Each structure stands twice: as C-alpha cells, then as structure tokens.
Amino acid sequence: MLKDIAYSKTILFRKRVEKAEKIIREALDKTRKPYVACSWGKDSTAMLHLVLQQKPDVHVVFINQGYNCPLTKRFGVSCGEWPDTYAIRDRLVKDWKLNYVELHPPCVCSLQRRHGLPYVGFGDWAVDRKIYADLIWGPVREAILENGFDGCFMGLRGGESRGRRIATHVKGQVRSVKGFGIVHAYPLADWSIDDVWAYTAKNALPYNSVYDKQLPPEWTRDTIRNAPWMTTYRIVRQAHWSYGYLVWLRKFYPGHWNVFRRVFPEISSFT
C-alpha cells in the first residue's frame, strides 16, 4: 500500500530496522546454531527475512498445530492452521530455499479433548499449562536437544500485550532463557504494526493471505491473527468480539465454519 511505502522512507522506520539488525548481530555473536521460530504470520515472516540477510543458512522451525488432525479426514480442514498459512509456508520454503524443520505436536482439538476447555490463553491456567506443555514447550525442548540449537529468534512485538512487553523489554531483547537452555532474541520488540507492513511492502515480501480477508471495522489486516482457529474462547465468552469472529469465520472460511458448528452446535445461535 502507498502509506506503507511512504512510512518506510521515514527516519523512525529506518532506525527501527537498524536496531533490529543490531539485535540480530548481537544474537548471532552469542550463538553457534540458532533458529528462527516462524508461524508464517506477518511478524515472523518479516523477522525471518531480516535474519536471512545476515545468516542465509539459519534453521527455520514451524510448529504445525494442525498436523494429523482427525477433522482433516472427516471434513477436509485442519483444526490448528489456516489453509493460507500452509500456502505461504510451502511458497517460502521453496522460493527462499529454507533450512526448514517442522514440529508435529498433537493437534489443537485432540489436546482440547485430552486436557479440557477452553483453549490456551483465555481460560483456566491449569488447563492452559497442560495444553501449552504438549503443544509448544515439550516439542520445542525436544527439537532443541535433537538439533543442537542454542538460540532462537522470535518475532514478538512489545506493543502486543503486557506479557510480551515484559518478555521483550524488561528482561532484555537478547537474553539467556534457563527454561530452554538457549538464547532468545527479539529483533522486532520495538516495532509497531506499521513497521511490519512497511518492511513487508519495502521488500516486496509475500505474506499470509489471511490478512487480506478483512471485514471492517473490526477485522482488518492489523487485527486479524494467524493463530489456531478451533478455540472455545469465542463460544464461552459471548462478547461482541466473539460474535464478530464467528461472522468473519463464516464469511471467509465457510468450510471451517461448518466444521466449527458441527463440533460446537451451540454457536449456531450466535450468528
């Protein structure tokens, strides 16, 4: 977009890119075999491109949260990832010749059945911890040991949440993480959403097409999230945001909507 190109020419944007590049250099100086944690969303794709400029052979790790999902065999859709996400993954792995590693934890809906509801991040922390452990923490620790990784680049932005501000600023943008025994680096900690889109436009980067499925005023490229869609938060919390999400899902992903409705019949009364 024109406004992204215009912003990419500002001094503020240039300084933020330069600082991100400095953070990457610092992390590379402290590690022997780091990897980029990539979800194929806008932030991690921009960060991946930044890191590749300094380390073209860096490993790229994707946690496929919908791998081997039972819903795929029944309905043709995966519970954990958008089809758009798989499309951009396949394109960039091939076009950028990535040193690619994919992790295959139990899928989101199987963990919901195993540990209870609602899903990660929005409900009972005792349940959430169990899901996080099986979906993220366990597979990552196994990958670190198996591949000998000693560092990780993460595309978290401090402005996204209080927790991310603490992780990216208070504790340092390059720091050792005892729980995983490696160095974590947050090159985009100071970036805004405008910085991400400006970097994407300036470098003509491909991006996840889920962000093009806009339904203003609530659902725009700045608010759409590349995250597992099969969650129960949007059912249990009957807020306007929840309603808006279901309308958006039905409009752009009717197949996913029909699966969601069959798995959780109560949502039919919301839209």
Helices and strands as residue ranges (DSSP letters): H 2-7, H 11-30, E 34-37, H 42-54, E 59-63, H 70-75, H 83-95, E 99-103, H 108-115, H 125-132, I 133-137, H 138-147, E 151-153, G 158-160, H 162-165, I 166-170, E 174-177, E 182-185, H 193-202, G 209-212, H 233-236, H 240-252, H 254-263, G 265-270
